[in-house]
Amino acid sequence: MGINAKLEKDARRVLKETSRTFYIPITLLKSVLKNTVGSAYLCMRAIDEIEDHEQLPSETKQHLLRATSKLLKEPSFDEAAYQQLINPYISLFPEVTRRLADWLKICPTDIVGKIKQSTSIMADGMAKWTEKNWLLKTKGDLDEYTYYVAGLVGVMLSDIWKWYDNTNTDYELAIGYGRGLQAVNMLRNEEEDAERGVQFIPDGWTRDDMFTYAKQNLKQAEIYIEDIKTRNILLFCKIPLALAKKTLTALENGEEKMTRNEVEATVDNILKQ
């Protein structure tokens, strides 16, 4: 097995281990897109694990995120510098974070710059909100935070669709799509986040306000996919949206999440369309 083939196999394995929402739709993409979107997801998940780590002090997280952001801005990612950066904490990080450089290697060279750019902006934004201890006081704060941690995923995917076959999508709608998915996650994980002292609901907002925010942004996701004609890209975008909407319904009904059977039935229904 060649080096690239081994890296691609490792990427698929790590992707399956780390992603509940995107693993299935990524597997439905054609080969070039599968590697590209898989690489992009793993890069962003790598830094997400730094932001979310429960044992690292805030100052350490900020330093690691900003330093990684700076490395991603360079024309060529310095793998040795990255390893030196994370080595003091290597035992704390999962494989997806330790191998950031590998995920960049499986991405086509003519799109990897866009992925590095979006991931770099995300890392800086995560550092900013880590420094603020994720205290979201206004809707503007919520919009900014969800842009950094999820809207940028939408921006990056729109860049990939454009690169792949000139599929044009609206970037503002893409950001709304990301925000909608993130808002659903925030609602689902509200108690868990509270246990670690994090509150993502703005001052004066109720849980119902967060449901409204999620639904408004998922409406933008519905409009976003109207411009997509390429079938495997369309399927990729439809599945997370459908799962998010059904998760929202489950949460409103007092359930913690969708059942595995419900997830499988939702995916099967989309594939039959």
C-alpha positions as YAML, in Angstrom:
chain: A
units: angstrom
residues:
- id: 1
  name: MET
  ca: [0.00, 0.00, 0.00]
- id: 2
  name: GLY
  ca: [1.41, 3.39, -1.03]
- id: 3
  name: ILE
  ca: [1.83, 6.26, 1.41]
- id: 4
  name: ASN
  ca: [-1.16, 8.20, 0.05]
- id: 5
  name: ALA
  ca: [-3.38, 5.12, 0.05]
- id: 6
  name: LYS
  ca: [-2.45, 4.40, 3.67]
- id: 7
  name: LEU
  ca: [-3.15, 8.01, 4.68]
- id: 8
  name: GLU
  ca: [-6.51, 7.91, 2.92]
- id: 9
  name: LYS
  ca: [-7.40, 4.68, 4.72]
- id: 10
  name: ASP
  ca: [-6.34, 6.20, 8.06]
- id: 11
  name: ALA
  ca: [-8.39, 9.30, 7.30]
- id: 12
  name: ARG
  ca: [-11.53, 7.22, 6.67]
- id: 13
  name: ARG
  ca: [-11.00, 5.34, 9.92]
- id: 14
  name: VAL
  ca: [-10.47, 8.49, 12.00]
- id: 15
  name: LEU
  ca: [-13.39, 10.18, 10.27]
- id: 16
  name: LYS
  ca: [-15.68, 7.31, 11.27]
- id: 17
  name: GLU
  ca: [-14.39, 7.50, 14.86]
- id: 18
  name: THR
  ca: [-14.91, 11.26, 15.19]
- id: 19
  name: SER
  ca: [-17.96, 12.27, 13.14]
- id: 20
  name: ARG
  ca: [-21.59, 11.48, 13.88]
- id: 21
  name: THR
  ca: [-23.06, 13.93, 11.39]
- id: 22
  name: PHE
  ca: [-20.73, 13.93, 8.40]
- id: 23
  name: TYR
  ca: [-19.27, 10.42, 8.11]
- id: 24
  name: ILE
  ca: [-22.19, 8.95, 6.16]
- id: 25
  name: PRO
  ca: [-22.59, 11.84, 3.67]
- id: 26
  name: ILE
  ca: [-18.82, 11.97, 3.08]
- id: 27
  name: THR
  ca: [-18.79, 8.27, 2.14]
- id: 28
  name: LEU
  ca: [-21.40, 9.02, -0.53]
- id: 29
  name: LEU
  ca: [-19.14, 11.50, -2.33]
- id: 30
  name: LYS
  ca: [-17.09, 10.50, -5.36]
- id: 31
  name: SER
  ca: [-13.43, 9.70, -4.76]
- id: 32
  name: VAL
  ca: [-11.83, 13.13, -5.28]
- id: 33
  name: LEU
  ca: [-14.52, 14.90, -3.29]
- id: 34
  name: LYS
  ca: [-14.45, 12.22, -0.60]
- id: 35
  name: ASN
  ca: [-10.76, 12.79, 0.06]
- id: 36
  name: THR
  ca: [-11.08, 16.57, -0.14]
- id: 37
  name: VAL
  ca: [-14.09, 16.96, 2.15]
- id: 38
  name: GLY
  ca: [-12.71, 14.27, 4.48]
- id: 39
  name: SER
  ca: [-9.43, 16.16, 4.72]
- id: 40
  name: ALA
  ca: [-11.23, 19.44, 5.39]
- id: 41
  name: TYR
  ca: [-13.44, 17.95, 8.08]
- id: 42
  name: LEU
  ca: [-10.48, 16.31, 9.87]
- id: 43
  name: CYS
  ca: [-8.46, 19.54, 9.82]
- id: 44
  name: MET
  ca: [-11.27, 21.46, 11.47]
- id: 45
  name: ARG
  ca: [-12.00, 18.64, 13.90]
- id: 46
  name: ALA
  ca: [-8.30, 18.65, 14.86]
- id: 47
  name: ILE
  ca: [-8.51, 22.21, 16.17]
- id: 48
  name: ASP
  ca: [-12.00, 21.69, 17.59]
- id: 49
  name: GLU
  ca: [-10.54, 19.06, 19.93]
- id: 50
  name: ILE
  ca: [-8.12, 21.69, 21.25]
- id: 51
  name: GLU
  ca: [-10.90, 24.20, 21.93]
- id: 52
  name: ASP
  ca: [-13.13, 21.62, 23.64]
- id: 53
  name: HIS
  ca: [-10.44, 19.90, 25.74]
- id: 54
  name: GLU
  ca: [-11.55, 19.75, 29.36]
- id: 55
  name: GLN
  ca: [-8.07, 19.37, 30.91]
- id: 56
  name: LEU
  ca: [-6.18, 22.16, 29.16]
- id: 57
  name: PRO
  ca: [-6.06, 25.62, 30.77]
- id: 58
  name: SER
  ca: [-7.60, 28.44, 28.77]
- id: 59
  name: GLU
  ca: [-4.23, 30.15, 28.22]
- id: 60
  name: THR
  ca: [-2.78, 26.95, 26.77]
- id: 61
  name: LYS
  ca: [-5.71, 26.51, 24.42]
- id: 62
  name: GLN
  ca: [-5.37, 30.09, 23.21]
- id: 63
  name: HIS
  ca: [-1.65, 29.66, 22.58]
- id: 64
  name: LEU
  ca: [-2.09, 26.37, 20.69]
- id: 65
  name: LEU
  ca: [-4.96, 27.66, 18.58]
- id: 66
  name: ARG
  ca: [-3.24, 30.92, 17.63]
- id: 67
  name: ALA
  ca: [0.07, 29.22, 16.90]
- id: 68
  name: THR
  ca: [-1.68, 26.60, 14.74]
- id: 69
  name: SER
  ca: [-3.56, 29.35, 12.93]
- id: 70
  name: LYS
  ca: [-0.26, 31.04, 12.15]
- id: 71
  name: LEU
  ca: [1.27, 27.81, 10.83]
- id: 72
  name: LEU
  ca: [-1.76, 27.32, 8.56]
- id: 73
  name: LYS
  ca: [-1.20, 30.76, 7.05]
- id: 74
  name: GLU
  ca: [2.23, 29.74, 5.74]
- id: 75
  name: PRO
  ca: [2.47, 28.60, 2.08]
- id: 76
  name: SER
  ca: [3.78, 25.23, 3.27]
- id: 77
  name: PHE
  ca: [2.54, 23.77, 6.57]
- id: 78
  name: ASP
  ca: [5.52, 23.15, 8.86]
- id: 79
  name: GLU
  ca: [4.82, 19.69, 10.25]
- id: 80
  name: ALA
  ca: [7.90, 19.69, 12.51]
- id: 81
  name: ALA
  ca: [6.89, 23.03, 14.04]
- id: 82
  name: TYR
  ca: [3.37, 21.75, 14.66]
- id: 83
  name: GLN
  ca: [4.65, 18.61, 16.35]
- id: 84
  name: GLN
  ca: [6.96, 20.68, 18.51]
- id: 85
  name: LEU
  ca: [3.99, 22.89, 19.43]
- id: 86
  name: ILE
  ca: [1.74, 20.04, 20.59]
- id: 87
  name: ASN
  ca: [4.40, 17.67, 22.00]
- id: 88
  name: PRO
  ca: [4.08, 18.92, 25.61]
- id: 89
  name: TYR
  ca: [0.39, 17.91, 25.48]
- id: 90
  name: ILE
  ca: [0.61, 14.98, 23.06]
- id: 91
  name: SER
  ca: [-0.82, 12.43, 25.51]
- id: 92
  name: LEU
  ca: [-3.96, 14.55, 25.95]
- id: 93
  name: PHE
  ca: [-4.87, 14.84, 22.29]
- id: 94
  name: PRO
  ca: [-6.73, 12.32, 20.10]
- id: 95
  name: GLU
  ca: [-5.27, 11.07, 16.85]
- id: 96
  name: VAL
  ca: [-7.26, 13.55, 14.78]
- id: 97
  name: THR
  ca: [-5.39, 16.44, 16.42]
- id: 98
  name: ARG
  ca: [-1.97, 14.81, 16.50]
- id: 99
  name: ARG
  ca: [-2.08, 14.15, 12.75]
- id: 100
  name: LEU
  ca: [-3.22, 17.51, 11.38]
- id: 101
  name: ALA
  ca: [-0.33, 17.54, 8.91]
- id: 102
  name: ASP
  ca: [-1.40, 14.16, 7.50]
- id: 103
  name: TRP
  ca: [-4.92, 15.35, 6.78]
- id: 104
  name: LEU
  ca: [-3.51, 18.23, 4.74]
- id: 105
  name: LYS
  ca: [-1.41, 15.76, 2.72]
- id: 106
  name: ILE
  ca: [-4.45, 13.91, 1.35]
- id: 107
  name: CYS
  ca: [-6.07, 17.10, 0.08]
- id: 108
  name: PRO
  ca: [-5.54, 18.03, -3.61]
- id: 109
  name: THR
  ca: [-2.87, 20.72, -3.88]
- id: 110
  name: ASP
  ca: [-5.05, 23.15, -5.84]
- id: 111
  name: ILE
  ca: [-7.70, 23.40, -3.09]
- id: 112
  name: VAL
  ca: [-5.66, 22.79, 0.07]
- id: 113
  name: GLY
  ca: [-4.97, 26.54, 0.37]
- id: 114
  name: LYS
  ca: [-8.69, 27.26, 0.83]
- id: 115
  name: ILE
  ca: [-8.95, 24.58, 3.51]
- id: 116
  name: LYS
  ca: [-5.92, 25.93, 5.35]
- id: 117
  name: GLN
  ca: [-7.35, 29.46, 5.14]
- id: 118
  name: SER
  ca: [-10.75, 28.55, 6.60]
- id: 119
  name: THR
  ca: [-9.18, 26.37, 9.30]
- id: 120
  name: SER
  ca: [-6.77, 29.16, 10.22]
- id: 121
  name: ILE
  ca: [-9.61, 31.69, 10.60]
- id: 122
  name: MET
  ca: [-11.55, 29.15, 12.66]
- id: 123
  name: ALA
  ca: [-8.59, 28.56, 15.00]
- id: 124
  name: ASP
  ca: [-8.17, 32.31, 15.58]
- id: 125
  name: GLY
  ca: [-11.88, 32.68, 16.28]
- id: 126
  name: MET
  ca: [-11.86, 29.76, 18.69]
- id: 127
  name: ALA
  ca: [-8.92, 31.32, 20.53]
- id: 128
  name: LYS
  ca: [-10.81, 34.61, 20.79]
- id: 129
  name: TRP
  ca: [-13.90, 32.99, 22.31]
- id: 130
  name: THR
  ca: [-11.85, 30.73, 24.55]
- id: 131
  name: GLU
  ca: [-10.27, 33.89, 25.95]
- id: 132
  name: LYS
  ca: [-13.79, 35.26, 26.55]
- id: 133
  name: ASN
  ca: [-14.75, 31.98, 28.25]
- id: 134
  name: TRP
  ca: [-17.53, 31.61, 25.65]
- id: 135
  name: LEU
  ca: [-19.67, 34.26, 27.34]
- id: 136
  name: LEU
  ca: [-22.22, 35.04, 24.63]
- id: 137
  name: LYS
  ca: [-24.17, 38.10, 25.75]
- id: 138
  name: THR
  ca: [-26.02, 39.10, 22.56]
- id: 139
  name: LYS
  ca: [-27.34, 37.60, 19.33]
- id: 140
  name: GLY
  ca: [-24.37, 39.28, 17.65]
- id: 141
  name: ASP
  ca: [-22.04, 37.28, 19.91]
- id: 142
  name: LEU
  ca: [-23.91, 34.09, 19.05]
- id: 143
  name: ASP
  ca: [-23.71, 34.86, 15.33]
- id: 144
  name: GLU
  ca: [-19.98, 35.55, 15.58]
- id: 145
  name: TYR
  ca: [-19.19, 32.41, 17.57]
- id: 146
  name: THR
  ca: [-21.29, 30.14, 15.35]
- id: 147
  name: TYR
  ca: [-19.65, 31.70, 12.29]
- id: 148
  name: TYR
  ca: [-16.21, 30.73, 13.55]
- id: 149
  name: VAL
  ca: [-17.04, 27.20, 14.65]
- id: 150
  name: ALA
  ca: [-19.58, 26.21, 11.99]
- id: 151
  name: GLY
  ca: [-20.30, 28.92, 9.42]
- id: 152
  name: LEU
  ca: [-16.73, 28.60, 8.18]
- id: 153
  name: VAL
  ca: [-17.42, 24.93, 7.46]
- id: 154
  name: GLY
  ca: [-20.12, 26.10, 5.08]
- id: 155
  name: VAL
  ca: [-17.76, 28.62, 3.47]
- id: 156
  name: MET
  ca: [-15.10, 25.97, 3.00]
- id: 157
  name: LEU
  ca: [-17.57, 23.50, 1.48]
- id: 158
  name: SER
  ca: [-18.82, 26.14, -0.94]
- id: 159
  name: ASP
  ca: [-15.21, 26.71, -2.01]
- id: 160
  name: ILE
  ca: [-14.82, 22.96, -2.57]
- id: 161
  name: TRP
  ca: [-18.03, 22.67, -4.64]
- id: 162
  name: LYS
  ca: [-16.89, 25.59, -6.81]
- id: 163
  name: TRP
  ca: [-13.47, 24.00, -7.30]
- id: 164
  name: TYR
  ca: [-14.87, 20.54, -8.05]
- id: 165
  name: ASP
  ca: [-17.34, 21.23, -10.86]
- id: 166
  name: ASN
  ca: [-18.08, 24.95, -10.75]
- id: 167
  name: THR
  ca: [-21.13, 24.49, -8.51]
- id: 168
  name: ASN
  ca: [-21.96, 27.99, -7.29]
- id: 169
  name: THR
  ca: [-23.61, 28.43, -3.91]
- id: 170
  name: ASP
  ca: [-24.41, 31.46, -1.76]
- id: 171
  name: TYR
  ca: [-21.83, 32.03, 0.98]
- id: 172
  name: GLU
  ca: [-24.23, 33.78, 3.36]
- id: 173
  name: LEU
  ca: [-26.65, 30.87, 3.07]
- id: 174
  name: ALA
  ca: [-23.74, 28.48, 3.62]
- id: 175
  name: ILE
  ca: [-22.91, 30.29, 6.85]
- id: 176
  name: GLY
  ca: [-26.57, 30.03, 7.89]
- id: 177
  name: TYR
  ca: [-26.47, 26.30, 7.19]
- id: 178
  name: GLY
  ca: [-23.47, 25.93, 9.48]
- id: 179
  name: ARG
  ca: [-25.06, 28.09, 12.17]
- id: 180
  name: GLY
  ca: [-28.22, 25.99, 12.07]
- id: 181
  name: LEU
  ca: [-26.34, 22.75, 12.61]
- id: 182
  name: GLN
  ca: [-24.34, 24.32, 15.43]
- id: 183
  name: ALA
  ca: [-27.44, 25.67, 17.14]
- id: 184
  name: VAL
  ca: [-28.96, 22.18, 17.14]
- id: 185
  name: ASN
  ca: [-25.77, 20.86, 18.73]
- id: 186
  name: MET
  ca: [-25.90, 23.59, 21.36]
- id: 187
  name: LEU
  ca: [-29.48, 22.68, 22.25]
- id: 188
  name: ARG
  ca: [-28.66, 18.97, 22.38]
- id: 189
  name: ASN
  ca: [-25.58, 19.50, 24.55]
- id: 190
  name: GLU
  ca: [-26.92, 22.29, 26.76]
- id: 191
  name: GLU
  ca: [-26.80, 20.30, 30.02]
- id: 192
  name: GLU
  ca: [-23.39, 18.82, 29.25]
- id: 193
  name: ASP
  ca: [-22.00, 22.28, 28.45]
- id: 194
  name: ALA
  ca: [-23.48, 23.69, 31.65]
- id: 195
  name: GLU
  ca: [-21.68, 21.02, 33.67]
- id: 196
  name: ARG
  ca: [-18.37, 22.37, 32.39]
- id: 197
  name: GLY
  ca: [-19.42, 25.95, 33.05]
- id: 198
  name: VAL
  ca: [-20.23, 27.00, 29.48]
- id: 199
  name: GLN
  ca: [-23.44, 28.76, 28.49]
- id: 200
  name: PHE
  ca: [-24.04, 29.39, 24.79]
- id: 201
  name: ILE
  ca: [-27.46, 31.04, 25.16]
- id: 202
  name: PRO
  ca: [-27.29, 34.89, 25.04]
- id: 203
  name: ASP
  ca: [-28.41, 36.97, 28.00]
- id: 204
  name: GLY
  ca: [-32.19, 37.19, 28.24]
- id: 205
  name: TRP
  ca: [-32.78, 34.32, 25.82]
- id: 206
  name: THR
  ca: [-34.87, 31.28, 26.64]
- id: 207
  name: ARG
  ca: [-34.42, 27.80, 25.24]
- id: 208
  name: ASP
  ca: [-37.36, 28.57, 22.93]
- id: 209
  name: ASP
  ca: [-35.38, 31.50, 21.50]
- id: 210
  name: MET
  ca: [-32.56, 29.08, 20.66]
- id: 211
  name: PHE
  ca: [-35.03, 26.79, 18.91]
- id: 212
  name: THR
  ca: [-36.21, 29.75, 16.84]
- id: 213
  name: TYR
  ca: [-32.60, 30.68, 16.01]
- id: 214
  name: ALA
  ca: [-31.88, 27.12, 14.89]
- id: 215
  name: LYS
  ca: [-34.99, 26.93, 12.73]
- id: 216
  name: GLN
  ca: [-34.33, 30.29, 11.06]
- id: 217
  name: ASN
  ca: [-30.84, 29.22, 10.09]
- id: 218
  name: LEU
  ca: [-31.93, 25.77, 8.91]
- id: 219
  name: LYS
  ca: [-34.37, 27.59, 6.60]
- id: 220
  name: GLN
  ca: [-31.32, 29.23, 5.03]
- id: 221
  name: ALA
  ca: [-29.84, 25.76, 4.58]
- id: 222
  name: GLU
  ca: [-32.94, 24.70, 2.65]
- id: 223
  name: ILE
  ca: [-32.49, 27.65, 0.29]
- id: 224
  name: TYR
  ca: [-28.74, 26.95, 0.03]
- id: 225
  name: ILE
  ca: [-29.21, 23.49, -1.46]
- id: 226
  name: GLU
  ca: [-31.63, 24.75, -4.13]
- id: 227
  name: ASP
  ca: [-28.64, 25.89, -6.22]
- id: 228
  name: ILE
  ca: [-26.97, 22.45, -6.18]
- id: 229
  name: LYS
  ca: [-27.48, 20.17, -9.18]
- id: 230
  name: THR
  ca: [-24.62, 17.66, -8.74]
- id: 231
  name: ARG
  ca: [-26.29, 14.62, -7.17]
- id: 232
  name: ASN
  ca: [-23.57, 13.46, -4.77]
- id: 233
  name: ILE
  ca: [-23.04, 17.03, -3.49]
- id: 234
  name: LEU
  ca: [-26.81, 17.43, -3.09]
- id: 235
  name: LEU
  ca: [-27.06, 14.19, -1.09]
- id: 236
  name: PHE
  ca: [-24.14, 15.30, 1.06]
- id: 237
  name: CYS
  ca: [-25.93, 18.54, 1.94]
- id: 238
  name: LYS
  ca: [-29.40, 17.03, 2.40]
- id: 239
  name: ILE
  ca: [-28.42, 14.40, 4.98]
- id: 240
  name: PRO
  ca: [-27.02, 16.64, 7.77]
- id: 241
  name: LEU
  ca: [-29.91, 19.06, 7.23]
- id: 242
  name: ALA
  ca: [-32.52, 16.31, 7.54]
- id: 243
  name: LEU
  ca: [-30.83, 14.87, 10.63]
- id: 244
  name: ALA
  ca: [-30.63, 18.32, 12.23]
- id: 245
  name: LYS
  ca: [-34.33, 19.03, 11.62]
- id: 246
  name: LYS
  ca: [-35.36, 15.67, 13.04]
- id: 247
  name: THR
  ca: [-33.05, 16.10, 16.03]
- id: 248
  name: LEU
  ca: [-34.70, 19.46, 16.67]
- id: 249
  name: THR
  ca: [-38.13, 17.80, 16.62]
- id: 250
  name: ALA
  ca: [-36.91, 15.09, 19.00]
- id: 251
  name: LEU
  ca: [-35.55, 17.71, 21.40]
- id: 252
  name: GLU
  ca: [-38.83, 19.64, 21.31]
- id: 253
  name: ASN
  ca: [-40.58, 16.39, 22.22]
- id: 254
  name: GLY
  ca: [-38.34, 15.96, 25.25]
- id: 255
  name: GLU
  ca: [-36.12, 13.28, 23.74]
- id: 256
  name: GLU
  ca: [-32.31, 13.49, 24.03]
- id: 257
  name: LYS
  ca: [-31.58, 12.60, 20.39]
- id: 258
  name: MET
  ca: [-32.73, 10.55, 17.43]
- id: 259
  name: THR
  ca: [-32.55, 6.79, 17.70]
- id: 260
  name: ARG
  ca: [-30.14, 4.85, 15.49]
- id: 261
  name: ASN
  ca: [-33.10, 3.41, 13.58]
- id: 262
  name: GLU
  ca: [-34.45, 6.91, 12.96]
- id: 263
  name: VAL
  ca: [-31.07, 8.06, 11.64]
- id: 264
  name: GLU
  ca: [-30.82, 5.07, 9.29]
- id: 265
  name: ALA
  ca: [-34.40, 5.53, 8.07]
- id: 266
  name: THR
  ca: [-33.77, 9.24, 7.39]
- id: 267
  name: VAL
  ca: [-30.64, 8.51, 5.37]
- id: 268
  name: ASP
  ca: [-32.34, 5.69, 3.42]
- id: 269
  name: ASN
  ca: [-35.26, 7.97, 2.58]
- id: 270
  name: ILE
  ca: [-32.94, 10.65, 1.17]
- id: 271
  name: LEU
  ca: [-31.00, 8.11, -0.89]
- id: 272
  name: LYS
  ca: [-34.24, 6.96, -2.52]
- id: 273
  name: GLN
  ca: [-35.15, 10.48, -3.68]
...
